[in-house]
């Protein structure tokens, strides 16, 4: 008797799950001649929270593994929660952030979010080395958002006009994946590790017990104590 099609599908799913649980990189993870490179991503200038000008592709993406979110500092809905989640992910990954993976929070409100404002916002969420908060020209940021697949229209379910998503990318292999930025930080760490495979050193990963409890969220503190008027 020949195996049924459903048996083949189940077997393939089992192999993929086994590979992910083992931290192995999927066989299709490194396409030859990937289109997701310099010819696709704009190399527009952005400005960090420290006032440094960087090129989006040359300085931020090329040769790196990245996690990118869109935010704006006056947001009172999902942005503080997204950034708090990423802060907790940073805490779990430790000094691998800035070495094996880089975090980028890009404002969609550059008129208000100056480097000074972003620097204060980054401080509130304890952003460490390897995590940049970025602003720039609105047209350039809109283009980046579109190319990353993170832009969306404002609707009744999305008051802020952007998706609470985290875009994971590994430029050398051309891997890109969008996931929820609101997931449990522990789950996000597993997602990042599984997605990037060899991009995250699994041999030295800290245990989940070392993560700070999630009962008191940095987002709650920010909502209670917004940025000072002088920093807006």
LINHUBEL-V920725 format. One record per backbone hydrogen bond with DSSP energy under -1.0 kcal/mol. CO is the residue of the C=O (numbers start at 1). NH is the residue of the N-H. E is the energy in kcal/mol with one decimal. If there is no record, write none. Layout:
# LINHUBEL-V920725
CO:NH:E ; CO:NH:E
This chain:
# LINHUBEL-V920725
4:8:-1.6 ; 5:9:-2.3 ; 6:10:-2.5 ; 7:11:-2.5 ; 8:12:-2.5 ; 9:13:-2.5 ; 10:14:-2.1 ; 11:15:-2.1 ; 12:16:-2.4 ; 13:17:-2.5 ; 14:18:-2.4 ; 15:19:-2.4 ; 16:20:-2.4 ; 17:21:-2.6 ; 18:22:-1.6 ; 19:24:-3.0 ; 20:23:-1.3 ; 26:29:-1.9 ; 35:37:-1.7 ; 37:40:-1.5 ; 37:41:-2.6 ; 44:56:-2.7 ; 46:54:-2.8 ; 47:135:-2.4 ; 48:51:-2.1 ; 52:48:-2.7 ; 54:46:-3.0 ; 55:59:-1.7 ; 55:60:-1.2 ; 57:61:-1.0 ; 57:62:-2.9 ; 61:64:-2.5 ; 64:171:-2.0 ; 65:102:-2.2 ; 66:169:-2.4 ; 67:104:-2.6 ; 68:167:-2.8 ; 69:106:-2.7 ; 71:108:-1.9 ; 72:75:-1.7 ; 78:82:-3.0 ; 79:83:-2.6 ; 80:84:-2.2 ; 81:85:-2.3 ; 82:86:-2.2 ; 83:87:-2.1 ; 84:88:-1.9 ; 85:89:-2.1 ; 86:90:-2.5 ; 87:91:-1.8 ; 88:92:-1.8 ; 89:93:-2.5 ; 90:94:-1.9 ; 93:96:-1.3 ; 94:97:-1.7 ; 96:99:-1.8 ; 96:100:-2.9 ; 96:101:-1.6 ; 101:98:-3.3 ; 102:67:-2.3 ; 103:132:-2.5 ; 104:69:-2.5 ; 105:134:-2.8 ; 106:71:-2.3 ; 109:112:-1.0 ; 109:113:-2.8 ; 112:114:-1.8 ; 114:118:-2.7 ; 115:119:-2.4 ; 116:120:-1.7 ; 117:121:-2.1 ; 118:122:-2.9 ; 119:123:-1.9 ; 120:124:-1.8 ; 121:125:-1.2 ; 122:127:-2.4 ; 123:126:-1.6 ; 128:131:-1.5 ; 130:103:-2.6 ; 132:105:-2.8 ; 134:107:-2.6 ; 135:47:-3.1 ; 137:141:-2.4 ; 138:142:-2.8 ; 139:143:-1.8 ; 140:144:-2.3 ; 141:145:-2.8 ; 142:146:-2.2 ; 143:147:-2.6 ; 144:148:-2.2 ; 145:150:-2.5 ; 150:163:-1.2 ; 155:158:-1.3 ; 158:155:-1.0 ; 158:161:-1.4 ; 163:165:-2.5 ; 164:181:-2.2 ; 166:179:-2.5 ; 167:68:-2.5 ; 168:177:-2.6 ; 169:66:-3.0 ; 170:173:-1.1 ; 170:174:-1.5 ; 170:175:-1.3 ; 175:170:-2.6 ; 177:168:-3.4 ; 179:166:-3.4 ; 184:188:-2.3 ; 185:189:-2.2 ; 186:190:-1.8 ; 187:191:-2.6 ; 188:192:-2.9 ; 189:193:-2.6 ; 190:194:-2.8 ; 191:195:-2.6 ; 192:196:-2.6 ; 193:197:-1.6 ; 196:199:-2.4 ; 197:200:-1.6 ; 207:210:-1.7 ; 208:211:-1.8 ; 217:221:-1.2 ; 218:222:-2.1 ; 219:223:-2.3 ; 220:224:-1.7 ; 221:225:-2.1 ; 228:231:-2.2 ; 229:232:-1.4
